[in-house]
């Protein structure tokens, strides 16, 4: 999959790590106290990362918005199957991801 459309460095590195199943590289892009939401509800970022990395990945990136921070596309989860999703990344002042919003996209 072509990740050239991911122009925000931390987002691109996080998605590359997700695609490669590289937990350490994924975590390196996030603030140590990063939080997340799943379909708008608070979720445990560390637990998500433990279970998702190596078992979930984008199958397509259909569009990128918000200056490279919001990604929409096809997604595969070994647990939940295939569906359309969004990942919306929020950065702190140091360029680390401090909030990840995920959910099913229409």
C-alpha positions as CSV (number, residue, x, y, z in Angstrom):
1,X,0.0,0.0,0.0
2,X,1.3,3.4,-0.9
3,X,1.7,5.6,2.2
4,X,3.0,8.6,0.3
5,X,-0.3,10.5,1.0
6,X,0.6,10.5,4.7
7,X,2.4,13.8,4.9
8,X,2.4,14.3,8.7
9,X,5.6,12.6,10.0
10,X,4.4,11.1,13.3
11,X,1.2,9.9,11.6
12,X,3.1,8.3,8.8
13,X,5.5,6.6,11.2
14,X,2.6,5.3,13.4
15,X,0.8,3.9,10.4
16,X,3.9,2.3,9.0
17,X,4.4,0.7,12.4
18,X,0.8,-0.5,12.5
19,X,1.1,-2.0,9.0
20,X,4.4,-3.7,9.9
21,X,3.1,-5.0,13.3
22,X,6.0,-3.1,15.1
23,X,4.8,-2.3,18.6
24,X,7.9,-0.5,19.6
25,X,7.9,1.8,16.6
26,X,4.1,2.4,17.1
27,X,4.6,3.4,20.8
28,X,7.6,5.7,19.9
29,X,5.2,8.0,18.1
30,X,2.9,8.5,21.1
31,X,3.2,10.6,24.3
32,X,3.7,8.4,27.3
33,X,0.2,9.4,28.6
34,X,-1.6,9.2,25.3
35,X,-5.4,8.7,25.4
36,X,-7.9,7.4,22.9
37,X,-11.5,7.1,22.0
38,X,-13.3,4.3,20.1
39,X,-16.4,5.4,18.3
40,X,-16.5,8.5,20.6
41,X,-16.1,6.6,23.9
42,X,-13.0,6.6,26.1
43,X,-10.8,3.6,25.5
44,X,-7.6,2.3,27.0
45,X,-4.8,3.2,24.6
46,X,-2.2,0.8,26.1
47,X,-4.6,-2.1,25.9
48,X,-5.6,-1.2,22.4
49,X,-2.0,-1.1,21.3
50,X,-1.2,-4.4,22.9
51,X,-4.0,-6.2,21.1
52,X,-4.0,-4.3,17.8
53,X,-0.4,-4.2,16.7
54,X,0.3,-7.3,14.7
55,X,-3.4,-8.1,14.3
56,X,-4.9,-5.0,12.8
57,X,-4.0,-2.9,9.7
58,X,-5.3,-0.7,7.0
59,X,-6.2,-2.5,3.8
60,X,-6.6,0.8,1.9
61,X,-6.2,4.5,2.6
62,X,-9.1,6.2,0.9
63,X,-8.6,9.8,2.0
64,X,-6.5,11.9,4.3
65,X,-7.8,15.2,5.8
66,X,-7.0,17.8,8.4
67,X,-3.4,18.5,7.3
68,X,-2.6,14.8,7.4
69,X,-4.0,14.0,10.8
70,X,-7.2,12.2,9.8
71,X,-7.1,9.0,7.9
72,X,-10.0,7.1,6.4
73,X,-9.9,3.7,4.8
74,X,-10.6,0.0,4.7
75,X,-9.4,-1.8,7.8
76,X,-8.8,-5.4,8.8
77,X,-8.9,-6.8,12.3
78,X,-8.2,-10.4,13.1
79,X,-10.9,-10.1,15.8
80,X,-13.6,-7.9,14.2
81,X,-13.2,-8.6,10.5
82,X,-13.1,-6.0,7.7
83,X,-14.8,-2.6,7.8
84,X,-14.2,1.1,7.0
85,X,-12.6,3.1,9.7
86,X,-11.1,6.5,10.7
87,X,-8.0,7.2,12.7
88,X,-7.8,10.9,13.9
89,X,-4.5,11.8,15.4
90,X,-3.9,14.8,17.7
91,X,-0.3,16.1,18.4
92,X,1.2,17.7,21.4
93,X,3.6,20.7,21.2
94,X,6.5,18.3,20.7
95,X,4.9,16.5,17.8
96,X,4.0,13.3,19.7
97,X,0.6,11.9,19.4
98,X,-1.4,12.5,22.6
99,X,-4.9,11.5,21.5
100,X,-6.0,8.9,19.0
101,X,-9.7,8.8,17.9
102,X,-10.7,5.7,16.1
103,X,-14.1,4.5,14.9
104,X,-16.1,3.0,12.1
105,X,-16.5,5.4,9.1
106,X,-19.6,5.6,6.9
